């Protein structure tokens, strides 16, 4: 798990999550106008008053855990539902922006595979 390849992937993935998580809160990166369905979905997340902020905070926290190398296997597991939802959002609502979603999901998958031995106890019988 400590090869240069995995370290670079871990840091790049962490930085992507931090930057886009902060962007959800402060909007410093202008994003293209999404299709109507995607805009409606994002608007509904904003209208809850907490959901988009919660997603942003989760992305920032996981990104920091990856960059600072804190509980990396746990961070990768926490990222699975986030990365799949990012991928599905773009797959079903905003196909033109799917590149970043594939990148995040792919990097997460590679790092999960590199850490597969750490997850083995989760799949052993408890009795």
C-alpha positions in Angstrom: 0.0 0.0 0.0 2.9 2.4 0.4 4.1 2.4 -3.2 4.7 5.8 -4.9 1.8 4.9 -7.2 -0.8 4.5 -4.4 0.6 7.5 -2.6 0.1 9.7 -5.6 -3.4 8.3 -6.2 -4.3 8.8 -2.6 -3.1 12.4 -2.5 -4.7 13.3 -5.9 -8.1 11.8 -4.8 -7.9 13.6 -1.5 -7.2 16.9 -3.1 -10.0 16.5 -5.6 -12.4 15.8 -2.8 -11.2 18.7 -0.7 -11.4 21.2 -3.6 -14.8 20.1 -4.9 -16.1 19.8 -1.3 -15.0 23.4 -0.5 -16.4 24.5 -3.9 -19.9 23.2 -2.8 -19.8 25.7 0.1 -18.0 28.7 -1.4 -18.4 28.3 -5.2 -15.0 29.6 -6.3 -14.8 27.3 -9.3 -17.4 28.3 -11.9 -19.2 25.1 -13.2 -21.1 24.9 -16.4 -24.8 25.1 -16.3 -26.2 21.6 -15.7 -29.2 20.2 -17.6 -32.6 21.0 -16.1 -33.0 17.7 -14.3 -29.6 18.0 -12.7 -30.2 21.6 -11.7 -33.6 20.6 -10.1 -31.9 17.9 -8.2 -29.1 20.2 -6.9 -31.7 22.8 -6.0 -33.7 20.2 -4.0 -30.5 19.4 -2.1 -29.9 23.1 -1.4 -33.5 23.6 -0.3 -33.2 21.0 2.4 -31.0 23.5 4.2 -28.4 20.9 5.2 -27.9 18.1 2.6 -25.5 19.8 0.2 -23.5 21.1 3.2 -23.4 17.6 4.7 -22.1 16.1 1.4 -19.5 18.9 1.2 -18.3 18.3 4.7 -18.1 14.5 4.1 -16.1 15.1 1.0 -13.7 17.5 2.8 -13.3 15.2 5.8 -12.6 12.1 3.6 -10.2 14.2 1.4 -8.3 15.3 4.5 -8.1 11.8 5.8 -6.6 10.7 2.5 -4.2 13.6 2.2 -3.0 13.4 5.8 -3.0 9.5 5.7 -5.4 9.1 8.6 -7.4 5.9 8.7 -7.1 5.5 4.9 -9.0 2.2 4.8 -11.9 3.7 6.7 -11.8 6.9 4.5 -12.0 4.7 1.4 -15.0 2.9 2.7 -16.7 6.1 3.6 -16.0 7.3 0.1 -17.8 4.4 -1.6 -21.4 5.8 -1.2 -20.2 9.3 -2.1 -18.3 8.3 -5.2 -21.1 6.0 -6.4 -23.7 8.8 -6.0 -21.4 11.2 -7.8 -21.1 8.7 -10.6 -24.9 7.9 -10.7 -25.7 11.7 -10.6 -23.6 12.2 -13.7 -24.7 9.0 -15.4 -28.4 9.8 -15.1 -28.6 13.6 -14.8 -25.5 15.2 -16.2 -23.6 13.0 -18.6 -21.3 15.8 -20.0 -19.7 16.1 -16.5 -19.1 12.3 -16.1 -15.4 12.4 -16.6 -14.6 13.7 -13.0 -17.1 11.2 -11.6 -15.4 8.3 -13.4 -12.0 9.6 -12.2 -13.1 9.7 -8.5 -14.9 6.4 -8.6 -12.0 4.8 -10.4 -9.3 6.1 -8.0 -11.5 5.0 -5.1 -11.7 1.5 -6.7 -8.0 1.3 -7.2 -7.2 2.3 -3.6 -9.9 -0.1 -2.3 -8.2 -2.9 -4.3 -4.8 -1.9 -3.0 -6.1 -2.1 0.6 -8.1 -5.3 0.1 -6.1 -7.3 2.7 -7.1 -4.8 5.4 -10.8 -5.5 4.6 -10.5 -9.3 4.9 -11.5 -9.3 8.6 -14.8 -7.7 7.7 -15.7 -10.8 5.7 -14.7 -13.5 8.1 -17.2 -15.4 10.2 -17.6 -14.0 13.7 -18.5 -17.3 15.3 
